[in-house]
Amino acid sequence: MGQARKKNEKRKKDHLLSKPLRLARFNLYTLGTRFSMARVMAEELSWWADHDEKLIGFVFRDTTDNDYGWILLARDRVGRFRAVNVEASLRSRTAQGARNLVR
């Protein structure tokens, strides 16, 4: 099995473990962790979490390059959410990787 196919299969399995998250709840979890320039450089499209809300993430559109990506966050030792995985430079909302995350 090729690398792209393995990556796609993993993304499909990961999607089964997630649920949509309201923006207000996501904002509470990430209070004080996002830089103000991030909101200018990217448009957030959807927010999600695992079923226990121990992992959260969002799908975004990069307004500079007009491409797409996603960020996965987990709690650090102090309890704040920090980025643990990022995928960017996807060509569209339906591109491989973001297809199952955008709602």
Backbone atoms as SQL, in Angstrom:
CREATE TABLE atoms (id INTEGER PRIMARY KEY, chain TEXT, resi INTEGER, resn TEXT, atom TEXT, x REAL, y REAL, z REAL);
INSERT INTO atoms VALUES
  (1, 'A', 1, 'MET', 'N', 0.858, -1.177, 0.000),
  (2, 'A', 1, 'MET', 'CA', 0.000, 0.000, 0.000),
  (3, 'A', 1, 'MET', 'C', 0.905, 1.241, 0.000),
  (4, 'A', 2, 'GLY', 'N', 0.603, 2.202, -0.866),
  (5, 'A', 2, 'GLY', 'CA', 1.396, 3.423, -0.967),
  (6, 'A', 2, 'GLY', 'C', 1.217, 4.336, 0.232),
  (7, 'A', 3, 'GLN', 'N', 2.142, 5.271, 0.390),
  (8, 'A', 3, 'GLN', 'CA', 2.105, 6.207, 1.519),
  (9, 'A', 3, 'GLN', 'C', 0.835, 7.054, 1.505),
  (10, 'A', 4, 'ALA', 'N', 0.444, 7.533, 0.335),
  (11, 'A', 4, 'ALA', 'CA', -0.759, 8.370, 0.250),
  (12, 'A', 4, 'ALA', 'C', -1.996, 7.588, 0.665),
  (13, 'A', 5, 'ARG', 'N', -2.083, 6.331, 0.241),
  (14, 'A', 5, 'ARG', 'CA', -3.244, 5.506, 0.586),
  (15, 'A', 5, 'ARG', 'C', -3.258, 5.221, 2.090),
  (16, 'A', 6, 'LYS', 'N', -2.096, 4.932, 2.681),
  (17, 'A', 6, 'LYS', 'CA', -2.009, 4.695, 4.133),
  (18, 'A', 6, 'LYS', 'C', -2.436, 5.933, 4.908),
  (19, 'A', 7, 'LYS', 'N', -1.975, 7.087, 4.444),
  (20, 'A', 7, 'LYS', 'CA', -2.317, 8.343, 5.104),
  (21, 'A', 7, 'LYS', 'C', -3.828, 8.592, 5.021),
  (22, 'A', 8, 'ASN', 'N', -4.419, 8.313, 3.871),
  (23, 'A', 8, 'ASN', 'CA', -5.860, 8.489, 3.674),
  (24, 'A', 8, 'ASN', 'C', -6.655, 7.553, 4.585),
  (25, 'A', 9, 'GLU', 'N', -6.231, 6.308, 4.691),
  (26, 'A', 9, 'GLU', 'CA', -6.913, 5.338, 5.558),
  (27, 'A', 9, 'GLU', 'C', -6.853, 5.787, 7.016),
  (28, 'A', 10, 'LYS', 'N', -5.701, 6.289, 7.447),
  (29, 'A', 10, 'LYS', 'CA', -5.554, 6.774, 8.824),
  (30, 'A', 10, 'LYS', 'C', -6.488, 7.956, 9.080),
  (31, 'A', 11, 'ARG', 'N', -6.574, 8.867, 8.113),
  (32, 'A', 11, 'ARG', 'CA', -7.469, 10.020, 8.266),
  (33, 'A', 11, 'ARG', 'C', -8.921, 9.587, 8.384),
  (34, 'A', 12, 'LYS', 'N', -9.327, 8.600, 7.608),
  (35, 'A', 12, 'LYS', 'CA', -10.706, 8.096, 7.674),
  (36, 'A', 12, 'LYS', 'C', -11.005, 7.500, 9.044),
  (37, 'A', 13, 'LYS', 'N', -10.069, 6.734, 9.596),
  (38, 'A', 13, 'LYS', 'CA', -10.251, 6.156, 10.935),
  (39, 'A', 13, 'LYS', 'C', -10.307, 7.240, 11.988),
  (40, 'A', 14, 'ASP', 'N', -9.423, 8.243, 11.865),
  (41, 'A', 14, 'ASP', 'CA', -9.397, 9.346, 12.826),
  (42, 'A', 14, 'ASP', 'C', -10.701, 10.124, 12.816),
  (43, 'A', 15, 'HIS', 'N', -11.310, 10.274, 11.630),
  (44, 'A', 15, 'HIS', 'CA', -12.551, 11.026, 11.513),
  (45, 'A', 15, 'HIS', 'C', -13.679, 10.366, 12.317),
  (46, 'A', 16, 'LEU', 'N', -13.690, 9.058, 12.396),
  (47, 'A', 16, 'LEU', 'CA', -14.716, 8.351, 13.161),
  (48, 'A', 16, 'LEU', 'C', -14.636, 8.661, 14.644),
  (49, 'A', 17, 'LEU', 'N', -13.491, 9.145, 15.102),
  (50, 'A', 17, 'LEU', 'CA', -13.286, 9.433, 16.520),
  (51, 'A', 17, 'LEU', 'C', -13.600, 10.880, 16.876),
  (52, 'A', 18, 'SER', 'N', -14.040, 11.678, 15.899),
  (53, 'A', 18, 'SER', 'CA', -14.249, 13.095, 16.168),
  (54, 'A', 18, 'SER', 'C', -15.724, 13.483, 16.121),
  (55, 'A', 19, 'LYS', 'N', -15.998, 14.660, 16.671),
  (56, 'A', 19, 'LYS', 'CA', -17.352, 15.221, 16.648),
  (57, 'A', 19, 'LYS', 'C', -17.236, 16.726, 16.431),
  (58, 'A', 20, 'PRO', 'N', -18.265, 17.364, 15.874),
  (59, 'A', 20, 'PRO', 'CA', -18.222, 18.817, 15.699),
  (60, 'A', 20, 'PRO', 'C', -18.203, 19.510, 17.057),
  (61, 'A', 21, 'LEU', 'N', -17.580, 20.663, 17.103),
  (62, 'A', 21, 'LEU', 'CA', -17.492, 21.449, 18.331),
  (63, 'A', 21, 'LEU', 'C', -17.954, 22.863, 18.001),
  (64, 'A', 22, 'ARG', 'N', -18.764, 23.442, 18.866),
  (65, 'A', 22, 'ARG', 'CA', -19.231, 24.817, 18.644),
  (66, 'A', 22, 'ARG', 'C', -18.068, 25.789, 18.826),
  (67, 'A', 23, 'LEU', 'N', -18.081, 26.870, 18.048),
  (68, 'A', 23, 'LEU', 'CA', -17.022, 27.872, 18.115),
  (69, 'A', 23, 'LEU', 'C', -16.886, 28.445, 19.521),
  (70, 'A', 24, 'ALA', 'N', -17.999, 28.714, 20.193),
  (71, 'A', 24, 'ALA', 'CA', -17.936, 29.286, 21.541),
  (72, 'A', 24, 'ALA', 'C', -17.179, 28.360, 22.500),
  (73, 'A', 25, 'ARG', 'N', -17.426, 27.080, 22.413),
  (74, 'A', 25, 'ARG', 'CA', -16.731, 26.108, 23.276),
  (75, 'A', 25, 'ARG', 'C', -15.248, 26.022, 22.902),
  (76, 'A', 26, 'PHE', 'N', -14.964, 25.997, 21.597),
  (77, 'A', 26, 'PHE', 'CA', -13.573, 25.977, 21.136),
  (78, 'A', 26, 'PHE', 'C', -12.831, 27.210, 21.659),
  (79, 'A', 27, 'ASN', 'N', -13.466, 28.377, 21.580),
  (80, 'A', 27, 'ASN', 'CA', -12.845, 29.612, 22.069),
  (81, 'A', 27, 'ASN', 'C', -12.547, 29.538, 23.567),
  (82, 'A', 28, 'LEU', 'N', -13.421, 28.930, 24.343),
  (83, 'A', 28, 'LEU', 'CA', -13.151, 28.766, 25.777),
  (84, 'A', 28, 'LEU', 'C', -11.936, 27.885, 26.012),
  (85, 'A', 29, 'TYR', 'N', -11.837, 26.804, 25.278),
  (86, 'A', 29, 'TYR', 'CA', -10.692, 25.903, 25.420),
  (87, 'A', 29, 'TYR', 'C', -9.378, 26.582, 25.029),
  (88, 'A', 30, 'THR', 'N', -9.418, 27.455, 24.031),
  (89, 'A', 30, 'THR', 'CA', -8.184, 28.038, 23.507),
  (90, 'A', 30, 'THR', 'C', -7.942, 29.467, 23.993),
  (91, 'A', 31, 'LEU', 'N', -8.654, 29.890, 24.995),
  (92, 'A', 31, 'LEU', 'CA', -8.513, 31.242, 25.532),
  (93, 'A', 31, 'LEU', 'C', -7.048, 31.540, 25.849),
  (94, 'A', 32, 'GLY', 'N', -6.513, 32.576, 25.228),
  (95, 'A', 32, 'GLY', 'CA', -5.142, 33.001, 25.485),
  (96, 'A', 32, 'GLY', 'C', -4.071, 32.214, 24.747),
  (97, 'A', 33, 'THR', 'N', -4.453, 31.324, 23.839),
  (98, 'A', 33, 'THR', 'CA', -3.440, 30.529, 23.144),
  (99, 'A', 33, 'THR', 'C', -3.259, 30.924, 21.688),
  (100, 'A', 34, 'ARG', 'N', -4.191, 31.685, 21.116),
  (101, 'A', 34, 'ARG', 'CA', -4.080, 32.060, 19.711),
  (102, 'A', 34, 'ARG', 'C', -3.543, 33.482, 19.590),
  (103, 'A', 35, 'PHE', 'N', -2.624, 33.678, 18.651),
  (104, 'A', 35, 'PHE', 'CA', -2.090, 35.006, 18.382),
  (105, 'A', 35, 'PHE', 'C', -3.103, 35.804, 17.583),
  (106, 'A', 36, 'SER', 'N', -3.135, 37.122, 17.788),
  (107, 'A', 36, 'SER', 'CA', -4.113, 37.950, 17.084),
  (108, 'A', 36, 'SER', 'C', -3.910, 37.911, 15.571),
  (109, 'A', 37, 'MET', 'N', -2.678, 37.787, 15.098),
  (110, 'A', 37, 'MET', 'CA', -2.417, 37.734, 13.660),
  (111, 'A', 37, 'MET', 'C', -2.971, 36.459, 13.022),
  (112, 'A', 38, 'ALA', 'N', -3.152, 35.429, 13.805),
  (113, 'A', 38, 'ALA', 'CA', -3.682, 34.175, 13.255),
  (114, 'A', 38, 'ALA', 'C', -5.066, 34.383, 12.654),
  (115, 'A', 39, 'ARG', 'N', -5.861, 35.239, 13.256),
  (116, 'A', 39, 'ARG', 'CA', -7.205, 35.489, 12.743),
  (117, 'A', 39, 'ARG', 'C', -7.187, 36.293, 11.445),
  (118, 'A', 40, 'VAL', 'N', -6.118, 37.054, 11.206),
  (119, 'A', 40, 'VAL', 'CA', -5.980, 37.812, 9.969),
  (120, 'A', 40, 'VAL', 'C', -5.443, 36.914, 8.860),
  (121, 'A', 41, 'MET', 'N', -4.561, 35.990, 9.206),
  (122, 'A', 41, 'MET', 'CA', -3.892, 35.148, 8.218),
  (123, 'A', 41, 'MET', 'C', -4.700, 33.912, 7.838),
  (124, 'A', 42, 'ALA', 'N', -5.679, 33.539, 8.666),
  (125, 'A', 42, 'ALA', 'CA', -6.445, 32.330, 8.384),
  (126, 'A', 42, 'ALA', 'C', -7.907, 32.515, 8.770),
  (127, 'A', 43, 'GLU', 'N', -8.770, 31.924, 7.974),
  (128, 'A', 43, 'GLU', 'CA', -10.209, 31.912, 8.250),
  (129, 'A', 43, 'GLU', 'C', -10.564, 30.513, 8.758),
  (130, 'A', 44, 'GLU', 'N', -11.015, 30.428, 9.999),
  (131, 'A', 44, 'GLU', 'CA', -11.391, 29.134, 10.573),
  (132, 'A', 44, 'GLU', 'C', -12.725, 28.699, 9.985),
  (133, 'A', 45, 'LEU', 'N', -12.800, 27.436, 9.557),
  (134, 'A', 45, 'LEU', 'CA', -13.995, 26.944, 8.877),
  (135, 'A', 45, 'LEU', 'C', -14.827, 25.988, 9.718),
  (136, 'A', 46, 'SER', 'N', -14.179, 25.135, 10.507),
  (137, 'A', 46, 'SER', 'CA', -14.918, 24.202, 11.362),
  (138, 'A', 46, 'SER', 'C', -14.052, 23.830, 12.553),
  (139, 'A', 47, 'TRP', 'N', -14.716, 23.436, 13.636),
  (140, 'A', 47, 'TRP', 'CA', -14.041, 23.104, 14.882),
  (141, 'A', 47, 'TRP', 'C', -14.550, 21.746, 15.321),
  (142, 'A', 48, 'TRP', 'N', -13.683, 20.924, 15.879),
  (143, 'A', 48, 'TRP', 'CA', -14.064, 19.566, 16.238),
  (144, 'A', 48, 'TRP', 'C', -13.258, 19.088, 17.427),
  (145, 'A', 49, 'ALA', 'N', -13.666, 17.971, 17.983),
  (146, 'A', 49, 'ALA', 'CA', -12.999, 17.399, 19.161),
  (147, 'A', 49, 'ALA', 'C', -13.186, 15.891, 19.165),
  (148, 'A', 50, 'ASP', 'N', -12.360, 15.204, 19.953),
  (149, 'A', 50, 'ASP', 'CA', -12.628, 13.784, 20.168),
  (150, 'A', 50, 'ASP', 'C', -13.813, 13.707, 21.126),
  (151, 'A', 51, 'HIS', 'N', -14.335, 12.534, 21.360),
  (152, 'A', 51, 'HIS', 'CA', -15.559, 12.409, 22.146),
  (153, 'A', 51, 'HIS', 'C', -15.387, 12.827, 23.607),
  (154, 'A', 52, 'ASP', 'N', -14.164, 12.756, 24.142),
  (155, 'A', 52, 'ASP', 'CA', -13.889, 13.194, 25.514),
  (156, 'A', 52, 'ASP', 'C', -13.412, 14.636, 25.578),
  (157, 'A', 53, 'GLU', 'N', -13.248, 15.282, 24.434),
  (158, 'A', 53, 'GLU', 'CA', -12.744, 16.654, 24.309),
  (159, 'A', 53, 'GLU', 'C', -11.363, 16.816, 24.949),
  (160, 'A', 54, 'LYS', 'N', -10.554, 15.784, 24.845),
  (161, 'A', 54, 'LYS', 'CA', -9.156, 15.874, 25.278),
  (162, 'A', 54, 'LYS', 'C', -8.273, 16.366, 24.134),
  (163, 'A', 55, 'LEU', 'N', -8.734, 16.144, 22.911),
  (164, 'A', 55, 'LEU', 'CA', -8.088, 16.657, 21.703),
  (165, 'A', 55, 'LEU', 'C', -9.094, 17.523, 20.979),
  (166, 'A', 56, 'ILE', 'N', -8.659, 18.685, 20.520),
  (167, 'A', 56, 'ILE', 'CA', -9.526, 19.560, 19.736),
  (168, 'A', 56, 'ILE', 'C', -8.760, 19.985, 18.488),
  (169, 'A', 57, 'GLY', 'N', -9.482, 20.485, 17.506),
  (170, 'A', 57, 'GLY', 'CA', -8.821, 20.928, 16.290),
  (171, 'A', 57, 'GLY', 'C', -9.728, 21.785, 15.453),
  (172, 'A', 58, 'PHE', 'N', -9.155, 22.332, 14.398),
  (173, 'A', 58, 'PHE', 'CA', -9.957, 23.127, 13.481),
  (174, 'A', 58, 'PHE', 'C', -9.387, 23.055, 12.078),
  (175, 'A', 59, 'VAL', 'N', -10.267, 23.315, 11.118),
  (176, 'A', 59, 'VAL', 'CA', -9.914, 23.386, 9.714),
  (177, 'A', 59, 'VAL', 'C', -9.913, 24.861, 9.344),
  (178, 'A', 60, 'PHE', 'N', -8.928, 25.283, 8.545),
  (179, 'A', 60, 'PHE', 'CA', -8.813, 26.691, 8.209),
  (180, 'A', 60, 'PHE', 'C', -8.493, 26.890, 6.737),
  (181, 'A', 61, 'ARG', 'N', -8.750, 28.120, 6.278),
  (182, 'A', 61, 'ARG', 'CA', -8.333, 28.561, 4.949),
  (183, 'A', 61, 'ARG', 'C', -7.279, 29.629, 5.145),
  (184, 'A', 62, 'ASP', 'N', -6.116, 29.427, 4.574),
  (185, 'A', 62, 'ASP', 'CA', -5.025, 30.401, 4.631),
  (186, 'A', 62, 'ASP', 'C', -5.371, 31.536, 3.677),
  (187, 'A', 63, 'THR', 'N', -5.597, 32.732, 4.213),
  (188, 'A', 63, 'THR', 'CA', -6.024, 33.854, 3.373),
  (189, 'A', 63, 'THR', 'C', -4.884, 34.428, 2.539),
  (190, 'A', 64, 'THR', 'N', -3.647, 34.129, 2.890),
  (191, 'A', 64, 'THR', 'CA', -2.506, 34.607, 2.110),
  (192, 'A', 64, 'THR', 'C', -2.353, 33.802, 0.828),
  (193, 'A', 65, 'ASP', 'N', -2.366, 32.466, 0.960),
  (194, 'A', 65, 'ASP', 'CA', -2.161, 31.582, -0.191),
  (195, 'A', 65, 'ASP', 'C', -3.456, 31.036, -0.776),
  (196, 'A', 66, 'ASN', 'N', -4.556, 31.245, -0.065),
  (197, 'A', 66, 'ASN', 'CA', -5.854, 30.705, -0.438),
  (198, 'A', 66, 'ASN', 'C', -5.828, 29.176, -0.558),
  (199, 'A', 67, 'ASP', 'N', -5.107, 28.535, 0.373),
  (200, 'A', 67, 'ASP', 'CA', -5.148, 27.081, 0.470),
  (201, 'A', 67, 'ASP', 'C', -5.691, 26.714, 1.849),
  (202, 'A', 68, 'TYR', 'N', -5.754, 25.422, 2.157),
  (203, 'A', 68, 'TYR', 'CA', -6.443, 24.954, 3.347),
  (204, 'A', 68, 'TYR', 'C', -5.524, 24.099, 4.213),
  (205, 'A', 69, 'GLY', 'N', -5.939, 23.898, 5.461),
  (206, 'A', 69, 'GLY', 'CA', -5.189, 23.045, 6.370),
  (207, 'A', 69, 'GLY', 'C', -5.987, 22.768, 7.624),
  (208, 'A', 70, 'TRP', 'N', -5.366, 22.049, 8.548),
  (209, 'A', 70, 'TRP', 'CA', -5.999, 21.757, 9.834),
  (210, 'A', 70, 'TRP', 'C', -4.934, 21.706, 10.928),
  (211, 'A', 71, 'ILE', 'N', -5.370, 21.942, 12.157),
  (212, 'A', 71, 'ILE', 'CA', -4.477, 21.917, 13.317),
  (213, 'A', 71, 'ILE', 'C', -5.133, 21.090, 14.411),
  (214, 'A', 72, 'LEU', 'N', -4.363, 20.205, 15.016),
  (215, 'A', 72, 'LEU', 'CA', -4.803, 19.378, 16.135),
  (216, 'A', 72, 'LEU', 'C', -4.121, 19.901, 17.399),
  (217, 'A', 73, 'LEU', 'N', -4.897, 20.081, 18.480),
  (218, 'A', 73, 'LEU', 'CA', -4.365, 20.594, 19.736),
  (219, 'A', 73, 'LEU', 'C', -4.608, 19.606, 20.871),
  (220, 'A', 74, 'ALA', 'N', -3.662, 19.534, 21.797),
  (221, 'A', 74, 'ALA', 'CA', -3.783, 18.707, 23.003),
  (222, 'A', 74, 'ALA', 'C', -3.285, 19.540, 24.182),
  (223, 'A', 75, 'ARG', 'N', -3.645, 19.134, 25.377),
  (224, 'A', 75, 'ARG', 'CA', -3.238, 19.889, 26.565),
  (225, 'A', 75, 'ARG', 'C', -1.757, 19.682, 26.874),
  (226, 'A', 76, 'ASP', 'N', -1.101, 20.767, 27.309),
  (227, 'A', 76, 'ASP', 'CA', 0.288, 20.670, 27.750),
  (228, 'A', 76, 'ASP', 'C', 0.309, 20.352, 29.254),
  (229, 'A', 77, 'ARG', 'N', 1.467, 20.368, 29.866),
  (230, 'A', 77, 'ARG', 'CA', 1.585, 20.020, 31.296),
  (231, 'A', 77, 'ARG', 'C', 0.826, 20.966, 32.205),
  (232, 'A', 78, 'VAL', 'N', 0.661, 22.213, 31.766),
  (233, 'A', 78, 'VAL', 'CA', -0.059, 23.207, 32.559),
  (234, 'A', 78, 'VAL', 'C', -1.566, 23.115, 32.338),
  (235, 'A', 79, 'GLY', 'N', -1.987, 22.435, 31.259),
  (236, 'A', 79, 'GLY', 'CA', -3.405, 22.269, 30.981),
  (237, 'A', 79, 'GLY', 'C', -3.923, 23.107, 29.831),
  (238, 'A', 80, 'ARG', 'N', -3.047, 23.907, 29.196),
  (239, 'A', 80, 'ARG', 'CA', -3.460, 24.714, 28.045),
  (240, 'A', 80, 'ARG', 'C', -3.374, 23.880, 26.779),
  (241, 'A', 81, 'PHE', 'N', -4.246, 24.178, 25.833),
  (242, 'A', 81, 'PHE', 'CA', -4.203, 23.480, 24.552),
  (243, 'A', 81, 'PHE', 'C', -3.088, 24.069, 23.695),
  (244, 'A', 82, 'ARG', 'N', -2.284, 23.178, 23.120),
  (245, 'A', 82, 'ARG', 'CA', -1.165, 23.548, 22.235),
  (246, 'A', 82, 'ARG', 'C', -1.213, 22.689, 20.987),
  (247, 'A', 83, 'ALA', 'N', -0.718, 23.220, 19.881),
  (248, 'A', 83, 'ALA', 'CA', -0.692, 22.472, 18.616),
  (249, 'A', 83, 'ALA', 'C', 0.235, 21.271, 18.733),
  (250, 'A', 84, 'VAL', 'N', -0.266, 20.100, 18.307),
  (251, 'A', 84, 'VAL', 'CA', 0.546, 18.883, 18.303),
  (252, 'A', 84, 'VAL', 'C', 0.677, 18.293, 16.907),
  (253, 'A', 85, 'ASN', 'N', -0.180, 18.721, 15.976),
  (254, 'A', 85, 'ASN', 'CA', -0.104, 18.232, 14.603),
  (255, 'A', 85, 'ASN', 'C', -0.723, 19.281, 13.685),
  (256, 'A', 86, 'VAL', 'N', -0.063, 19.543, 12.565),
  (257, 'A', 86, 'VAL', 'CA', -0.524, 20.551, 11.612),
  (258, 'A', 86, 'VAL', 'C', -0.373, 19.991, 10.204),
  (259, 'A', 87, 'GLU', 'N', -1.370, 20.211, 9.395),
  (260, 'A', 87, 'GLU', 'CA', -1.247, 19.899, 7.971),
  (261, 'A', 87, 'GLU', 'C', -1.752, 21.115, 7.210),
  (262, 'A', 88, 'ALA', 'N', -0.955, 21.589, 6.274),
  (263, 'A', 88, 'ALA', 'CA', -1.299, 22.805, 5.534),
  (264, 'A', 88, 'ALA', 'C', -1.038, 22.597, 4.051),
  (265, 'A', 89, 'SER', 'N', -1.308, 23.628, 3.290),
  (266, 'A', 89, 'SER', 'CA', -1.091, 23.649, 1.845),
  (267, 'A', 89, 'SER', 'C', -1.947, 22.628, 1.103),
  (268, 'A', 90, 'LEU', 'N', -3.152, 22.386, 1.594),
  (269, 'A', 90, 'LEU', 'CA', -4.106, 21.541, 0.874),
  (270, 'A', 90, 'LEU', 'C', -4.794, 22.427, -0.158),
  (271, 'A', 91, 'ARG', 'N', -5.014, 21.916, -1.338),
  (272, 'A', 91, 'ARG', 'CA', -5.496, 22.731, -2.450),
  (273, 'A', 91, 'ARG', 'C', -6.939, 23.191, -2.326),
  (274, 'A', 92, 'SER', 'N', -7.785, 22.428, -1.624),
  (275, 'A', 92, 'SER', 'CA', -9.193, 22.820, -1.516),
  (276, 'A', 92, 'SER', 'C', -9.778, 22.269, -0.216),
  (277, 'A', 93, 'ARG', 'N', -10.993, 22.713, 0.083),
  (278, 'A', 93, 'ARG', 'CA', -11.678, 22.195, 1.271),
  (279, 'A', 93, 'ARG', 'C', -11.910, 20.704, 1.151),
  (280, 'A', 94, 'THR', 'N', -12.035, 20.238, -0.069),
  (281, 'A', 94, 'THR', 'CA', -12.293, 18.814, -0.286),
  (282, 'A', 94, 'THR', 'C', -11.019, 18.050, -0.613),
  (283, 'A', 95, 'ALA', 'N', -9.879, 18.710, -0.461),
  (284, 'A', 95, 'ALA', 'CA', -8.602, 18.042, -0.734),
  (285, 'A', 95, 'ALA', 'C', -8.379, 16.917, 0.264),
  (286, 'A', 96, 'GLN', 'N', -7.564, 15.976, -0.130),
  (287, 'A', 96, 'GLN', 'CA', -7.203, 14.864, 0.749),
  (288, 'A', 96, 'GLN', 'C', -6.737, 15.425, 2.080),
  (289, 'A', 97, 'GLY', 'N', -7.299, 14.958, 3.163),
  (290, 'A', 97, 'GLY', 'CA', -6.889, 15.427, 4.476),
  (291, 'A', 97, 'GLY', 'C', -7.911, 16.338, 5.111),
  (292, 'A', 98, 'ALA', 'N', -8.471, 17.254, 4.356),
  (293, 'A', 98, 'ALA', 'CA', -9.468, 18.154, 4.931),
  (294, 'A', 98, 'ALA', 'C', -10.865, 17.679, 4.592),
  (295, 'A', 99, 'ARG', 'N', -10.988, 16.784, 3.619),
  (296, 'A', 99, 'ARG', 'CA', -12.298, 16.344, 3.147),
  (297, 'A', 99, 'ARG', 'C', -13.191, 15.859, 4.281),
  (298, 'A', 100, 'ASN', 'N', -12.669, 15.061, 5.184),
  (299, 'A', 100, 'ASN', 'CA', -13.487, 14.486, 6.259),
  (300, 'A', 100, 'ASN', 'C', -13.595, 15.413, 7.467),
  (301, 'A', 101, 'LEU', 'N', -12.835, 16.500, 7.481),
  (302, 'A', 101, 'LEU', 'CA', -12.860, 17.370, 8.647),
  (303, 'A', 101, 'LEU', 'C', -13.776, 18.564, 8.468),
  (304, 'A', 102, 'VAL', 'N', -13.954, 19.032, 7.252),
  (305, 'A', 102, 'VAL', 'CA', -14.811, 20.192, 6.999),
  (306, 'A', 102, 'VAL', 'C', -16.257, 19.744, 7.009),
  (307, 'A', 103, 'ARG', 'N', -17.086, 20.422, 7.751),
  (308, 'A', 103, 'ARG', 'CA', -18.496, 20.056, 7.857),
  (309, 'A', 103, 'ARG', 'C', -19.327, 21.089, 7.156);
